Amino acid sequence: MMAVCFHPHALERLAERGATENEIRATVELGEQFPAKFGRTGFRRNFPFDNEWGGKYR
């Protein structure tokens, strides 16, 4: 299991993106990894969101 540390800016962006800390941890631990810019590793994972977001039901 990886240690996941959040930068203060990342914590601020969680609410803007409709994500939770637990979802981010699960994404890093269990999600798909892909190469990102500057030699970094990106992570992605889809979660169900049965609610309104940005004025639309998603």
N, CA, C and O atoms as a Tripos MOL2 file, in Angstrom:
@<TRIPOS>MOLECULE
protein
  232   231    58     0     0
PROTEIN
NO_CHARGES

@<TRIPOS>ATOM
      1 N           0.8430   -1.1800    0.0000 N.3       1 MET1
      2 CA          0.0000    0.0000    0.0000 C.3       1 MET1
      3 C           0.8890    1.2450    0.0000 C.2       1 MET1
      4 O           1.8910    1.2970    0.7140 O.2       1 MET1
      5 N           0.5220    2.2400   -0.7980 N.am      2 MET2
      6 CA          1.2930    3.4810   -0.8990 C.3       2 MET2
      7 C           0.8350    4.4720    0.1560 C.2       2 MET2
      8 O          -0.3390    4.5120    0.5240 O.2       2 MET2
      9 N           1.7800    5.2720    0.6380 N.am      3 ALA3
     10 CA          1.4190    6.3840    1.5060 C.3       3 ALA3
     11 C           0.9570    7.5240    0.6070 C.2       3 ALA3
     12 O           1.6430    7.8770   -0.3530 O.2       3 ALA3
     13 N          -0.1920    8.0940    0.9110 N.am      4 VAL4
     14 CA         -0.7300    9.1920    0.1120 C.3       4 VAL4
     15 C          -0.7430   10.4350    0.9850 C.2       4 VAL4
     16 O          -1.4480   10.4930    1.9920 O.2       4 VAL4
     17 N           0.0430   11.4300    0.5900 N.am      5 CYS5
     18 CA          0.0990   12.7050    1.3110 C.3       5 CYS5
     19 C          -0.5260   13.7780    0.4230 C.2       5 CYS5
     20 O          -0.2420   13.8360   -0.7740 O.2       5 CYS5
     21 N          -1.3640   14.6160    0.9930 N.am      6 PHE6
     22 CA         -2.0600   15.6430    0.2320 C.3       6 PHE6
     23 C          -1.3990   17.0080    0.4260 C.2       6 PHE6
     24 O          -1.1550   17.4360    1.5550 O.2       6 PHE6
     25 N          -1.1180   17.6740   -0.6680 N.am      7 HIS7
     26 CA         -0.6490   19.0480   -0.6410 C.3       7 HIS7
     27 C          -1.8520   19.9200   -0.2910 C.2       7 HIS7
     28 O          -2.9660   19.6010   -0.7080 O.2       7 HIS7
     29 N          -1.6720   21.0060    0.4580 N.am      8 PRO8
     30 CA         -2.8240   21.8530    0.8150 C.3       8 PRO8
     31 C          -3.6380   22.3080   -0.4100 C.2       8 PRO8
     32 O          -4.8650   22.3820   -0.3430 O.2       8 PRO8
     33 N          -2.9660   22.6100   -1.5130 N.am      9 HIS9
     34 CA         -3.6830   23.0270   -2.7220 C.3       9 HIS9
     35 C          -4.5640   21.8880   -3.2480 C.2       9 HIS9
     36 O          -5.6800   22.1280   -3.7100 O.2       9 HIS9
     37 N          -4.0660   20.6590   -3.1760 N.am     10 ALA10
     38 CA         -4.8460   19.5070   -3.6350 C.3      10 ALA10
     39 C          -6.1000   19.3360   -2.7770 C.2      10 ALA10
     40 O          -7.1670   19.0100   -3.2970 O.2      10 ALA10
     41 N          -5.9780   19.5510   -1.4850 N.am     11 LEU11
     42 CA         -7.1400   19.4420   -0.6000 C.3      11 LEU11
     43 C          -8.1950   20.4890   -0.9600 C.2      11 LEU11
     44 O          -9.3920   20.2070   -0.9080 O.2      11 LEU11
     45 N          -7.7560   21.6910   -1.3220 N.am     12 GLU12
     46 CA         -8.6980   22.7320   -1.7360 C.3      12 GLU12
     47 C          -9.4290   22.3270   -3.0100 C.2      12 GLU12
     48 O         -10.6150   22.6190   -3.1600 O.2      12 GLU12
     49 N          -8.7420   21.6650   -3.9220 N.am     13 ARG13
     50 CA         -9.3240   21.2970   -5.2080 C.3      13 ARG13
     51 C         -10.2780   20.1130   -5.1200 C.2      13 ARG13
     52 O         -11.0920   19.9170   -6.0230 O.2      13 ARG13
     53 N         -10.1970   19.3170   -4.0530 N.am     14 LEU14
     54 CA        -11.0830   18.1610   -3.9090 C.3      14 LEU14
     55 C         -12.5440   18.5590   -4.0400 C.2      14 LEU14
     56 O         -13.2880   17.9510   -4.8100 O.2      14 LEU14
     57 N         -12.9550   19.5630   -3.3030 N.am     15 ALA15
     58 CA        -14.3560   19.9840   -3.3250 C.3      15 ALA15
     59 C         -14.7470   20.5020   -4.7070 C.2      15 ALA15
     60 O         -15.8500   20.2310   -5.1820 O.2      15 ALA15
     61 N         -13.8510   21.2460   -5.3520 N.am     16 GLU16
     62 CA        -14.1360   21.7760   -6.6860 C.3      16 GLU16
     63 C         -14.3740   20.6470   -7.6860 C.2      16 GLU16
     64 O         -15.1640   20.7920   -8.6180 O.2      16 GLU16
     65 N         -13.6980   19.5430   -7.4910 N.am     17 ARG17
     66 CA        -13.7830   18.4230   -8.4170 C.3      17 ARG17
     67 C         -14.7830   17.3600   -7.9900 C.2      17 ARG17
     68 O         -14.9800   16.3690   -8.6940 O.2      17 ARG17
     69 N         -15.4110   17.5620   -6.8450 N.am     18 GLY18
     70 CA        -16.4160   16.6060   -6.3750 C.3      18 GLY18
     71 C         -15.8200   15.2920   -5.9240 C.2      18 GLY18
     72 O         -16.4560   14.2460   -6.0560 O.2      18 GLY18
     73 N         -14.6070   15.3270   -5.3920 N.am     19 ALA19
     74 CA        -13.9130   14.1110   -4.9530 C.3      19 ALA19
     75 C         -13.7390   14.1230   -3.4350 C.2      19 ALA19
     76 O         -13.8440   15.1650   -2.7880 O.2      19 ALA19
     77 N         -13.4720   12.9400   -2.8890 N.am     20 THR20
     78 CA        -13.1860   12.8240   -1.4630 C.3      20 THR20
     79 C         -11.7570   12.3050   -1.2860 C.2      20 THR20
     80 O         -11.1710   11.7520   -2.2170 O.2      20 THR20
     81 N         -11.2160   12.4830   -0.1110 N.am     21 GLU21
     82 CA         -9.8750   11.9600    0.1710 C.3      21 GLU21
     83 C          -9.8430   10.4480   -0.0050 C.2      21 GLU21
     84 O          -8.8630    9.9090   -0.5180 O.2      21 GLU21
     85 N         -10.9000    9.7540    0.4120 N.am     22 ASN22
     86 CA        -10.9390    8.2950    0.2720 C.3      22 ASN22
     87 C         -10.9290    7.8700   -1.1940 C.2      22 ASN22
     88 O         -10.2940    6.8750   -1.5450 O.2      22 ASN22
     89 N         -11.6280    8.6170   -2.0560 N.am     23 GLU23
     90 CA        -11.6160    8.2990   -3.4830 C.3      23 GLU23
     91 C         -10.2180    8.4900   -4.0750 C.2      23 GLU23
     92 O          -9.7800    7.7000   -4.9110 O.2      23 GLU23
     93 N          -9.5350    9.5230   -3.6470 N.am     24 ILE24
     94 CA         -8.1850    9.7720   -4.1580 C.3      24 ILE24
     95 C          -7.2440    8.6660   -3.7000 C.2      24 ILE24
     96 O          -6.4470    8.1590   -4.4900 O.2      24 ILE24
     97 N          -7.3330    8.2910   -2.4330 N.am     25 ARG25
     98 CA         -6.4960    7.2000   -1.9290 C.3      25 ARG25
     99 C          -6.7600    5.9100   -2.7160 C.2      25 ARG25
    100 O          -5.8180    5.2210   -3.1090 O.2      25 ARG25
    101 N          -8.0320    5.5830   -2.9460 N.am     26 ALA26
    102 CA         -8.3810    4.3770   -3.6940 C.3      26 ALA26
    103 C          -7.8590    4.4470   -5.1230 C.2      26 ALA26
    104 O          -7.4340    3.4340   -5.6790 O.2      26 ALA26
    105 N          -7.8880    5.6250   -5.7140 N.am     27 THR27
    106 CA         -7.3830    5.8010   -7.0760 C.3      27 THR27
    107 C          -5.8890    5.5470   -7.1380 C.2      27 THR27
    108 O          -5.4110    4.8620   -8.0420 O.2      27 THR27
    109 N          -5.1530    6.0890   -6.1900 N.am     28 VAL28
    110 CA         -3.6940    5.9000   -6.1820 C.3      28 VAL28
    111 C          -3.3490    4.4420   -5.8800 C.2      28 VAL28
    112 O          -2.4210    3.8860   -6.4680 O.2      28 VAL28
    113 N          -4.0870    3.8300   -4.9730 N.am     29 GLU29
    114 CA         -3.7760    2.4550   -4.5750 C.3      29 GLU29
    115 C          -4.2640    1.4080   -5.5810 C.2      29 GLU29
    116 O          -3.6010    0.3910   -5.7830 O.2      29 GLU29
    117 N          -5.4210    1.6500   -6.2130 N.am     30 LEU30
    118 CA         -6.0510    0.6110   -7.0340 C.3      30 LEU30
    119 C          -6.3350    1.0260   -8.4750 C.2      30 LEU30
    120 O          -6.7010    0.1890   -9.3000 O.2      30 LEU30
    121 N          -6.1700    2.3040   -8.7810 N.am     31 GLY31
    122 CA         -6.5340    2.7900  -10.1120 C.3      31 GLY31
    123 C          -5.4910    2.4760  -11.1780 C.2      31 GLY31
    124 O          -4.4230    1.9310  -10.9010 O.2      31 GLY31
    125 N          -5.8410    2.8380  -12.3960 N.am     32 GLU32
    126 CA         -4.9530    2.6510  -13.5410 C.3      32 GLU32
    127 C          -3.8420    3.7050  -13.4940 C.2      32 GLU32
    128 O          -4.1060    4.8850  -13.2670 O.2      32 GLU32
    129 N          -2.6150    3.2720  -13.7090 N.am     33 GLN33
    130 CA         -1.4710    4.1800  -13.7510 C.3      33 GLN33
    131 C          -1.1280    4.4890  -15.2030 C.2      33 GLN33
    132 O          -1.2700    3.6350  -16.0770 O.2      33 GLN33
    133 N          -0.6700    5.7310  -15.4580 N.am     34 PHE34
    134 CA         -0.2600    6.1110  -16.7990 C.3      34 PHE34
    135 C           0.8600    7.1450  -16.6970 C.2      34 PHE34
    136 O           0.9320    7.8820  -15.7140 O.2      34 PHE34
    137 N           1.7350    7.2060  -17.7050 N.am     35 PRO35
    138 CA          2.8060    8.1940  -17.6790 C.3      35 PRO35
    139 C           2.2340    9.6030  -17.8580 C.2      35 PRO35
    140 O           1.3660    9.8290  -18.7010 O.2      35 PRO35
    141 N           2.7250   10.5270  -17.0660 N.am     36 ALA36
    142 CA          2.2830   11.9240  -17.1300 C.3      36 ALA36
    143 C           3.4830   12.8160  -17.4510 C.2      36 ALA36
    144 O           4.6120   12.3350  -17.5510 O.2      36 ALA36
    145 N           3.2360   14.0950  -17.6080 N.am     37 LYS37
    146 CA          4.3000   15.0570  -17.9330 C.3      37 LYS37
    147 C           5.3880   15.0760  -16.8630 C.2      37 LYS37
    148 O           5.1660   14.7280  -15.7030 O.2      37 LYS37
    149 N           6.5450   15.4890  -17.2950 N.am     38 PHE38
    150 CA          7.6860   15.7220  -16.4090 C.3      38 PHE38
    151 C           8.1150   14.4760  -15.6390 C.2      38 PHE38
    152 O           8.6000   14.5760  -14.5120 O.2      38 PHE38
    153 N           7.9340   13.2950  -16.2510 N.am     39 GLY39
    154 CA          8.3730   12.0530  -15.6310 C.3      39 GLY39
    155 C           7.5170   11.5970  -14.4610 C.2      39 GLY39
    156 O           7.9290   10.7400  -13.6800 O.2      39 GLY39
    157 N           6.3460   12.1610  -14.3410 N.am     40 ARG40
    158 CA          5.4560   11.7980  -13.2370 C.3      40 ARG40
    159 C           4.5560   10.6290  -13.6230 C.2      40 ARG40
    160 O           4.5150   10.2250  -14.7850 O.2      40 ARG40
    161 N           3.8420   10.0940  -12.6480 N.am     41 THR41
    162 CA          2.8710    9.0360  -12.8780 C.3      41 THR41
    163 C           1.4910    9.5750  -12.5670 C.2      41 THR41
    164 O           1.2720   10.1590  -11.5060 O.2      41 THR41
    165 N           0.5560    9.3810  -13.4890 N.am     42 GLY42
    166 CA         -0.8290    9.7620  -13.2590 C.3      42 GLY42
    167 C          -1.6330    8.5380  -12.8590 C.2      42 GLY42
    168 O          -1.2250    7.4030  -13.1030 O.2      42 GLY42
    169 N          -2.7740    8.7850  -12.2460 N.am     43 PHE43
    170 CA         -3.6690    7.7100  -11.8180 C.3      43 PHE43
    171 C          -5.0850    8.0790  -12.2140 C.2      43 PHE43
    172 O          -5.4680    9.2470  -12.1550 O.2      43 PHE43
    173 N          -5.8720    7.0740  -12.6230 N.am     44 ARG44
    174 CA         -7.2730    7.3380  -12.9370 C.3      44 ARG44
    175 C          -8.1390    6.1650  -12.5000 C.2      44 ARG44
    176 O          -7.7240    5.0060  -12.4870 O.2      44 ARG44
    177 N          -9.3500    6.5270  -12.1480 N.am     45 ARG45
    178 CA        -10.3440    5.5320  -11.7390 C.3      45 ARG45
    179 C         -11.7080    6.2100  -11.7730 C.2      45 ARG45
    180 O         -11.8290    7.3660  -11.3650 O.2      45 ARG45
    181 N         -12.7190    5.5250  -12.2430 N.am     46 ASN46
    182 CA        -14.0690    6.0820  -12.2930 C.3      46 ASN46
    183 C         -14.8670    5.6380  -11.0830 C.2      46 ASN46
    184 O         -14.7970    4.4850  -10.6570 O.2      46 ASN46
    185 N         -15.6260    6.5770  -10.5370 N.am     47 PHE47
    186 CA        -16.5170    6.3000   -9.4160 C.3      47 PHE47
    187 C         -17.9270    6.6940   -9.8260 C.2      47 PHE47
    188 O         -18.0980    7.6700  -10.5570 O.2      47 PHE47
    189 N         -18.9360    5.9680   -9.3810 N.am     48 PRO48
    190 CA        -20.3140    6.3620   -9.7060 C.3      48 PRO48
    191 C         -20.6600    7.6930   -9.0300 C.2      48 PRO48
    192 O         -20.2790    7.9430   -7.8870 O.2      48 PRO48
    193 N         -21.3830    8.5310   -9.7550 N.am     49 PHE49
    194 CA        -21.8200    9.8120   -9.2030 C.3      49 PHE49
    195 C         -23.2580   10.0160   -9.6450 C.2      49 PHE49
    196 O         -23.5150   10.5220  -10.7370 O.2      49 PHE49
    197 N         -24.1720    9.6300   -8.8130 N.am     50 ASP50
    198 CA        -25.5940    9.6630   -9.1420 C.3      50 ASP50
    199 C         -26.2210   10.9190   -8.5570 C.2      50 ASP50
    200 O         -27.0250   10.8590   -7.6260 O.2      50 ASP50
    201 N         -25.8260   12.0860   -9.1370 N.am     51 ASN51
    202 CA        -26.2750   13.3480   -8.5810 C.3      51 ASN51
    203 C         -26.1220   14.4390   -9.6220 C.2      51 ASN51
    204 O         -25.6860   14.1720  -10.7420 O.2      51 ASN51
    205 N         -26.4760   15.6660   -9.2640 N.am     52 GLU52
    206 CA        -26.3320   16.8000  -10.1670 C.3      52 GLU52
    207 C         -24.9420   17.4100  -10.0070 C.2      52 GLU52
    208 O         -24.4350   17.5500   -8.8940 O.2      52 GLU52
    209 N         -24.3320   17.7730  -11.1440 N.am     53 TRP53
    210 CA        -23.0150   18.4100  -11.1330 C.3      53 TRP53
    211 C         -22.9800   19.4010  -12.2890 C.2      53 TRP53
    212 O         -23.2490   19.0370  -13.4340 O.2      53 TRP53
    213 N         -22.6500   20.6460  -11.9880 N.am     54 GLY54
    214 CA        -22.5750   21.6610  -13.0320 C.3      54 GLY54
    215 C         -23.9020   21.9090  -13.7170 C.2      54 GLY54
    216 O         -23.9420   22.2160  -14.9090 O.2      54 GLY54
    217 N         -24.9950   21.7790  -12.9690 N.am     55 GLY55
    218 CA        -26.3020   22.0410  -13.5250 C.3      55 GLY55
    219 C         -26.8840   20.8870  -14.3330 C.2      55 GLY55
    220 O         -27.9620   21.0260  -14.9110 O.2      55 GLY55
    221 N         -26.2000   19.7630  -14.3840 N.am     56 LYS56
    222 CA        -26.6800   18.6020  -15.1280 C.3      56 LYS56
    223 C         -26.6820   17.3850  -14.2150 C.2      56 LYS56
    224 O         -25.8440   17.2520  -13.3230 O.2      56 LYS56
    225 N         -27.6490   16.4960  -14.4600 N.am     57 TYR57
    226 CA        -27.6900   15.2420  -13.7050 C.3      57 TYR57
    227 C         -26.7410   14.2560  -14.3450 C.2      57 TYR57
    228 O         -26.8450   13.9880  -15.5420 O.2      57 TYR57
    229 N         -25.8240   13.7130  -13.5800 N.am     58 ARG58
    230 CA        -24.8080   12.8020  -14.1360 C.3      58 ARG58
    231 C         -24.8670   11.4780  -13.4550 C.2      58 ARG58
    232 O         -24.0920   10.5800  -13.7830 O.2      58 ARG58
@<TRIPOS>BOND
     1     1     2 1
     2     2     3 1
     3     3     4 2
     4     3     5 am
     5     5     6 1
     6     6     7 1
     7     7     8 2
     8     7     9 am
     9     9    10 1
    10    10    11 1
    11    11    12 2
    12    11    13 am
    13    13    14 1
    14    14    15 1
    15    15    16 2
    16    15    17 am
    17    17    18 1
    18    18    19 1
    19    19    20 2
    20    19    21 am
    21    21    22 1
    22    22    23 1
    23    23    24 2
    24    23    25 am
    25    25    26 1
    26    26    27 1
    27    27    28 2
    28    27    29 am
    29    29    30 1
    30    30    31 1
    31    31    32 2
    32    31    33 am
    33    33    34 1
    34    34    35 1
    35    35    36 2
    36    35    37 am
    37    37    38 1
    38    38    39 1
    39    39    40 2
    40    39    41 am
    41    41    42 1
    42    42    43 1
    43    43    44 2
    44    43    45 am
    45    45    46 1
    46    46    47 1
    47    47    48 2
    48    47    49 am
    49    49    50 1
    50    50    51 1
    51    51    52 2
    52    51    53 am
    53    53    54 1
    54    54    55 1
    55    55    56 2
    56    55    57 am
    57    57    58 1
    58    58    59 1
    59    59    60 2
    60    59    61 am
    61    61    62 1
    62    62    63 1
    63    63    64 2
    64    63    65 am
    65    65    66 1
    66    66    67 1
    67    67    68 2
    68    67    69 am
    69    69    70 1
    70    70    71 1
    71    71    72 2
    72    71    73 am
    73    73    74 1
    74    74    75 1
    75    75    76 2
    76    75    77 am
    77    77    78 1
    78    78    79 1
    79    79    80 2
    80    79    81 am
    81    81    82 1
    82    82    83 1
    83    83    84 2
    84    83    85 am
    85    85    86 1
    86    86    87 1
    87    87    88 2
    88    87    89 am
    89    89    90 1
    90    90    91 1
    91    91    92 2
    92    91    93 am
    93    93    94 1
    94    94    95 1
    95    95    96 2
    96    95    97 am
    97    97    98 1
    98    98    99 1
    99    99   100 2
   100    99   101 am
   101   101   102 1
   102   102   103 1
   103   103   104 2
   104   103   105 am
   105   105   106 1
   106   106   107 1
   107   107   108 2
   108   107   109 am
   109   109   110 1
   110   110   111 1
   111   111   112 2
   112   111   113 am
   113   113   114 1
   114   114   115 1
   115   115   116 2
   116   115   117 am
   117   117   118 1
   118   118   119 1
   119   119   120 2
   120   119   121 am
   121   121   122 1
   122   122   123 1
   123   123   124 2
   124   123   125 am
   125   125   126 1
   126   126   127 1
   127   127   128 2
   128   127   129 am
   129   129   130 1
   130   130   131 1
   131   131   132 2
   132   131   133 am
   133   133   134 1
   134   134   135 1
   135   135   136 2
   136   135   137 am
   137   137   138 1
   138   138   139 1
   139   139   140 2
   140   139   141 am
   141   141   142 1
   142   142   143 1
   143   143   144 2
   144   143   145 am
   145   145   146 1
   146   146   147 1
   147   147   148 2
   148   147   149 am
   149   149   150 1
   150   150   151 1
   151   151   152 2
   152   151   153 am
   153   153   154 1
   154   154   155 1
   155   155   156 2
   156   155   157 am
   157   157   158 1
   158   158   159 1
   159   159   160 2
   160   159   161 am
   161   161   162 1
   162   162   163 1
   163   163   164 2
   164   163   165 am
   165   165   166 1
   166   166   167 1
   167   167   168 2
   168   167   169 am
   169   169   170 1
   170   170   171 1
   171   171   172 2
   172   171   173 am
   173   173   174 1
   174   174   175 1
   175   175   176 2
   176   175   177 am
   177   177   178 1
   178   178   179 1
   179   179   180 2
   180   179   181 am
   181   181   182 1
   182   182   183 1
   183   183   184 2
   184   183   185 am
   185   185   186 1
   186   186   187 1
   187   187   188 2
   188   187   189 am
   189   189   190 1
   190   190   191 1
   191   191   192 2
   192   191   193 am
   193   193   194 1
   194   194   195 1
   195   195   196 2
   196   195   197 am
   197   197   198 1
   198   198   199 1
   199   199   200 2
   200   199   201 am
   201   201   202 1
   202   202   203 1
   203   203   204 2
   204   203   205 am
   205   205   206 1
   206   206   207 1
   207   207   208 2
   208   207   209 am
   209   209   210 1
   210   210   211 1
   211   211   212 2
   212   211   213 am
   213   213   214 1
   214   214   215 1
   215   215   216 2
   216   215   217 am
   217   217   218 1
   218   218   219 1
   219   219   220 2
   220   219   221 am
   221   221   222 1
   222   222   223 1
   223   223   224 2
   224   223   225 am
   225   225   226 1
   226   226   227 1
   227   227   228 2
   228   227   229 am
   229   229   230 1
   230   230   231 1
   231   231   232 2
@<TRIPOS>SUBSTRUCTURE
     1 MET1         2 RESIDUE 1 A MET
     2 MET2         6 RESIDUE 1 A MET
     3 ALA3        10 RESIDUE 1 A ALA
     4 VAL4        14 RESIDUE 1 A VAL
     5 CYS5        18 RESIDUE 1 A CYS
     6 PHE6        22 RESIDUE 1 A PHE
     7 HIS7        26 RESIDUE 1 A HIS
     8 PRO8        30 RESIDUE 1 A PRO
     9 HIS9        34 RESIDUE 1 A HIS
    10 ALA10       38 RESIDUE 1 A ALA
    11 LEU11       42 RESIDUE 1 A LEU
    12 GLU12       46 RESIDUE 1 A GLU
    13 ARG13       50 RESIDUE 1 A ARG
    14 LEU14       54 RESIDUE 1 A LEU
    15 ALA15       58 RESIDUE 1 A ALA
    16 GLU16       62 RESIDUE 1 A GLU
    17 ARG17       66 RESIDUE 1 A ARG
    18 GLY18       70 RESIDUE 1 A GLY
    19 ALA19       74 RESIDUE 1 A ALA
    20 THR20       78 RESIDUE 1 A THR
    21 GLU21       82 RESIDUE 1 A GLU
    22 ASN22       86 RESIDUE 1 A ASN
    23 GLU23       90 RESIDUE 1 A GLU
    24 ILE24       94 RESIDUE 1 A ILE
    25 ARG25       98 RESIDUE 1 A ARG
    26 ALA26      102 RESIDUE 1 A ALA
    27 THR27      106 RESIDUE 1 A THR
    28 VAL28      110 RESIDUE 1 A VAL
    29 GLU29      114 RESIDUE 1 A GLU
    30 LEU30      118 RESIDUE 1 A LEU
    31 GLY31      122 RESIDUE 1 A GLY
    32 GLU32      126 RESIDUE 1 A GLU
    33 GLN33      130 RESIDUE 1 A GLN
    34 PHE34      134 RESIDUE 1 A PHE
    35 PRO35      138 RESIDUE 1 A PRO
    36 ALA36      142 RESIDUE 1 A ALA
    37 LYS37      146 RESIDUE 1 A LYS
    38 PHE38      150 RESIDUE 1 A PHE
    39 GLY39      154 RESIDUE 1 A GLY
    40 ARG40      158 RESIDUE 1 A ARG
    41 THR41      162 RESIDUE 1 A THR
    42 GLY42      166 RESIDUE 1 A GLY
    43 PHE43      170 RESIDUE 1 A PHE
    44 ARG44      174 RESIDUE 1 A ARG
    45 ARG45      178 RESIDUE 1 A ARG
    46 ASN46      182 RESIDUE 1 A ASN
    47 PHE47      186 RESIDUE 1 A PHE
    48 PRO48      190 RESIDUE 1 A PRO
    49 PHE49      194 RESIDUE 1 A PHE
    50 ASP50      198 RESIDUE 1 A ASP
    51 ASN51      202 RESIDUE 1 A ASN
    52 GLU52      206 RESIDUE 1 A GLU
    53 TRP53      210 RESIDUE 1 A TRP
    54 GLY54      214 RESIDUE 1 A GLY
    55 GLY55      218 RESIDUE 1 A GLY
    56 LYS56      222 RESIDUE 1 A LYS
    57 TYR57      226 RESIDUE 1 A TYR
    58 ARG58      230 RESIDUE 1 A ARG
